């Protein structure tokens, strides 16, 4: 087997000391541009790959940020990861994305591995809302930033977009159009975002005296569950004339179910989603939804994490972004009987 390339090998080829190579690769110390270019070229020629754990043990930065997301099948989380990767690249950092399949145990494993030396810092997107888990995160010596955490209080820096008022606006939009039976397909269990959207739907319909528990169906943010749940709603003796889904993917599934019944959106059934992923404006008809500023949120999360890595006090920071109802083509007044 070929022995791994070492810093000494790079130093020998570049004609500099191992210390100079280390400073160059870690972006520390004052190195001339000519020397820096020579070292980087030597590292490339030799195929040098740093060992992140070993660098961490020596107190050096790995320049790797770990992002933990529930899944990448969801277009929403895929867009969050893509936006974070762009922000990390602009900050001179590498981003590693790790999924949990919405398994709390796997989330804890990912966090333990990344905070154990593989990454300089972590970004957790919609972390499991478990007090014991959050306590472990708070006591971690590795800087951690949360995205879209609601629920259990924590002083970890948190970047989030308002879910409650966005969901309330979406439900109110349907009620103002004249709908009196508005179905709701919820998000995943254990998601604080899902809880906020359900709470807003209950409040908005309750304020009009129109809350009916039979119109609420469990979900998991997926398109498949959106299809199944919408069919359940359409099978009710008195089905809804509108459906509000806790995510755009779920809304697409609901639209498929409506069309599968030979009905039309929005002429027969209005549909509203949540997130405003890229496909929302490209669907036919274009989806009415609630927009979250995904790129701004990812940028802010990276800035907070970079600040924490630089020694800034960011604990207790909460950045709240407003949500925005985007009315497109999938909502209309209910068809008159």
N, C-alpha and C positions, 0 to 999 in steps of 0.2 A: 504493500500500500504506500502511496505517496504521502510524505509527511506534510502537514498543513503549513502554509506559508506564514511566517512570523514577522513581527515588526523588525527584527534584526535583518531578515532577508530584504525587506523593503529598504532599510537604511543602507545596506551594502550596495544595492543597485542604484540608489539615488545619490550615493556618495555623501551621506550625512549621518549624524548620530541617531541612535534609537530614540533619544529624548526629543530630537527635532521631529522625527516621524510621528511620535505620540502627540506632540503639541499640534502638529499640522492636522492630523486626523480627528483630533478632539476640539479643533478650533480654539485652542488656548495659546497664550504666549504671543510674542511678536515675531512673526516669520515673514521674510520677504516674499513678494509675489513670485519671484523666479524660483526660489527654493520650494515654495508651496506647490507650484506647478510641477516641479521635478518629482516631488514626493508622491503627489497624486497620480502622476503618470506611471511611476514605478509600481505603485500599489495596484493600478489597473493592469499593467503588464503581467504582474505575478499572480493576479487573481486573489489578492489579499482580502479576506473577510474577517472582520473583527468578531470576537466572541463577546456578545453583550453582557452575559453574566460575569465573565471574568473582568470586563471593564468596570462593571458596577462594583465588584468586590474591591477593586483598586480605588474606588471613589470617583471614577471617571463617568462621564455621561455616555449613555448609549445612543442618544438622539432619537430614540424610538418612543412613540406615544402609543399606548394600547387603547383601542376603543372596543368596548363590550356592548353588543347590541342583541336584542332578543332573536333576531333573524335577519337574513338578507333577501328572503323570498318576498317580503313586503316591500313594495316600491317606496314607501315612506322611509324605511330604515336604510334602503339602498341609497336614496338621495341624501340622507343625513351623512352617511359614510362617505359618499362622493364629495360632498361639500367640505367635510372635515379633512379629507385627503388633500384637497386643493389648498385649504388654509394652512395645513401642516407643511406642505411643500413650500409655500410662500414664507413660512417662518424658519425654513431650513431644517425641518424635522421629518422623520419618517413616521408613517401611520400604519399600524397593524390592526386589522379588524378581526374580532373574535366573536362568534355567535354562541348563544346559550340554548337555542331551541325552546325558549321560554321555560327553561328548567332552572329553578332557584339553586339547586345543588350544583349544577354546571356553572352557573354564574359565580358562585362562591369559589369554585375551582379555578375559573379563569382569572378572577381577581387575585387569588392567592399566588398563582404562577407569575402573573405580570408584575405584581408588587414585590415579588421575591427576587427581583434582579433583572428580569427580562426587559422592563420598560422604565423610563424615567418618570412617567406619569400616566394616569388613566383618565379616560372619559367614559362614563357609564350612561348609556341612553336608556331612559325609562327603567331604572333599576327596580328590582323586586322591593315592594314596600313592606319590609319586615324589620321591626325595631332592632332585633338582635344583629341582623346583617348590616344595617346602617350603623350600628354602634361599632362593629368591627371596621367598617370603612372609615369612620371618624378617627379611630385610633391608629390607622395605618400611617407609617412614616413616608409613604409614597404619596405625592400630591394627587388628589382625585377631584375631578369636576363632574357634576351631574348635569344631564340634559333631560328636561321634562319630568322632573320629580315633583309629585304632589303627595300629600298624605303625611306620613310620620315626619315630625319636625327634625331638622338636622342643620348643623352649621357648616356643612360642606358647601362650597360654592355651587350655585344652581342656576342654570340657564333654562328658562322655560317660556313657552308661549301659552297664553291664556286659553284653557280648554272650556272652562265653565261658561264664560260670556259668549264665546263663539258658538257653543252648542245651544245656548239659550236663544241666540239670535237666529240660528238655523230653524229651531222649532217654532219660534215666533213668526218667522217668515212664512212658514207653511200655514200656521193658524190665521195669519192676517190675509192669506189668499182665500180663506174660507173653509179650509179643511177642518173637520171636527173629529175625525178618527185618523190620528197620525201614529203609525207604527214605528217602533224603535228597535234596531238591531245593535246590541251592546258590543263592547270590546272584550278583551281577554280578562279573565279573572286574575286578580293580583296586580293589575295595571292601575296606577293612580290616575292616569289620563282617562282610562275607561270609566272609572268611578266618577270623575268630574263631569264627563259628558252625559252619563246616565242621570246624575243629580240635576244637571241643568234641564234635561228633558222632563224629568218629573216635576221640577219647579214650574217650568213654562206651561205645561199642560195643566198642572194643578191650579195655577193662577186663573185659568179660564174655566175651571171646573170640568176639565176634559181628560183627566188622568184615568186610564183604564189599564190595570196590570196585565190583562190579556193581550194588550198590544205590544208588550215588551218581550223580546226574544233574546236569549243568551247568544253571544258571538265570540269571535276570537280574532277579529280584524282581517280575516281572510275572505277572498272572493268566493270560495266554495261554501263557506258557512253563510255568506250573504245570500247565496242562491237558495240554500236549504231553509234558512230562516224566513226569507221572503215568501217561499212557497207555503210555509206554516201560517204566515199572516194572511195570505190570500185564501187559505182554506177555512178561515174563520167564518161562522155564519154571517157576521157583519164585518167584512174585511175593511182594512184602512183604505183611504183614498190617497194617502201619501206615506212614504217611508223615509225615515231619517236613519242613516247608517253611521256607525261610529268611525268609519274610515272610508276612504275612496275605494279601496279594493273591495270592501264589503258592499258598497253602493253599486259597483259594477256587477257583482253577483246578483244583487237584488234586481237590477235592470234586466239581466239575463232571464231571471225567473218571470218577470212581468211579460217579457216578449215570448217566453216559452208558453205562456197561457193564452197567447194570441191577443194580448193587450198592448197598449202603446204608452210610451213615456214621452211627454207628460199628459197626453190627452186623457188617459184613463187613470194612471197612477203617477203622482209626482215623486221624485227621488232626490234626496240631498245626501252628500257625502261629507267627509272631513279630511283635511290635510292639504288639498290642492296640489297633488302630485302632478308631474308633467302630463300624464295621460288624461287628466281630468278635462283639460281644455281641448284635447284632441279626440275625445270620444264622440260618438254620434248617437243621440244628441249630446252636446257638450254639458258636462256635469256641473250643476250648482253645488257649491261646497264651501268649506271654511278654510281660509288660507293661513298657514303658519309660515313665518319667514325663516325657512330652513337654513339658507346660506348665512344669514345674519346671526342665527343662533350658533351655528358651527364656528363661525369666526370668533364670536365672543367666548365660546368655550375654550378655543385654542389660546386666545389672549389671556384668559384667566389662568390656564395651566402654565403658559409661558411665564406669567408673572410669579406664580407659585414656585416654579423651578428657579427663578432668579432671586428668590427670597422675599418676595412681596407678601404682605398679609392679605390674603384673599378670602380667608374663612369668614363665613357669615354673609358673603355677597350673594344676592339674589337679583338676577336680571330678568325682568318680566317683559315679554314682547306681546303686543296686542294681537288678537286674531281678527280676521276680516272675512265677512260673508261675501262670497263672490257669486252673484246670481247669473246663471247662464240659461241653458235651454231645457233643463229637466224638471222645472217646476212651473205650475200653472194653476189657476183656480180649479176646484173640482168640477167634474162634468155634472151638469144639472140632470136630475132624474127625469 
